[in-house]
Amino acid sequence: MGLLGAHVSIAGGVKNAPLNGEKIGCDAIQIFTKNQRQWSAKEYSKDEVKEYFENLKKTKIKKVCAHSSYLINLASPNEEIYKKSIDALIDDLKRCEILKIPFEVIHPGSHLGEGIEKGIERIIKGIDKVFKKVKNVGIALETVAGQGTNIGFKFEQLRDIINGVKEKERVFVCFDTAHTFESGYDIRTEKGFKKVLDHFDKVIGVEKLVVFHLNDSKTECGSNVDRHENIGKGVLGLEPFKFLVNSKDFENHPMILETPGGDNMYIEDLKTLNLLRSLIK
């Protein structure tokens, strides 16, 4: 099975994230390295970093992933937003470096009417600028649903970004089950999922796939509408998740819940992780 976990809160400081993950029995966690609704944040204190590593050591968490701020848009034609996005991503990756997180998941970006090709060019240029400033952390481009002008809803678009980046060995992919399904890849059955992964391998290379986001979908295959649902309660059902948690190919991959949850996110995530573990043969 993969390393099952969830996106956890950093409320009260990043030091609390491992403990929040432990409460629900995570093998892996995903965090924002700072408040995702703000462009910048104060630097970590030495004490906070020390406590983060101490708390991480106390838990059974094997891997930590980061997710970038939703404000970041490396495809933006607006020069001010583009520059802010690059600076914010540099800051994020520096924080990852401090926390020894190997990569950060990012949404590739939205071209906002300028077209996919121009958007991809800007994304490549932006990543190159970021990598010049931070040397020891990679990024994982997330598959997206194709809503609006978002880029990354076809594997070929992600391939073109990776191939265009100078340090392409530092660019990976995050496979979001809901987004990939919503963008038109039918992964509802084991046979269908394997077919999609074979296609991914031909286009990008399965070795580039480093993390999964586990989400069911409220919308149909090819809807291009991004709507997460709790696992087993959406259009995908349990079959694709049963395949993933039993796959030997991905047993060391973080598999991170980003499901809507409910009034008490931790209780819902704990229930869902228990459900996923019950699918393991």
JOMONOR-V798445 format. One line per field, one symbol per residue. psi: psi as a letter, one per 30 degrees, with the letter a starting at -180 (. if undefined). Layout:
psi = ???
This chain:
psi = lajkalklkgkglfffeeeeeeeghkfllklkfljfgkellllkleeeeeeeeeeeeflgkfkkllklkffkjfgkfjeeeeeeeeeeeeeeeeeeeeghkflkkkkelkfhffleeeeeeeeeeeeeeefffkfgkaljkkklfgkbgkkgfkeeeeeeeeffkeiffgkakkjjeeeeeffgjjgfleeeeeeeeeeeeeeejfffjfkkkjklkfllkgfgkjjklkkfgafeafeeeeeefgkffgfgkkjkkhlfbbejeeeeeeeeeeeefffk.
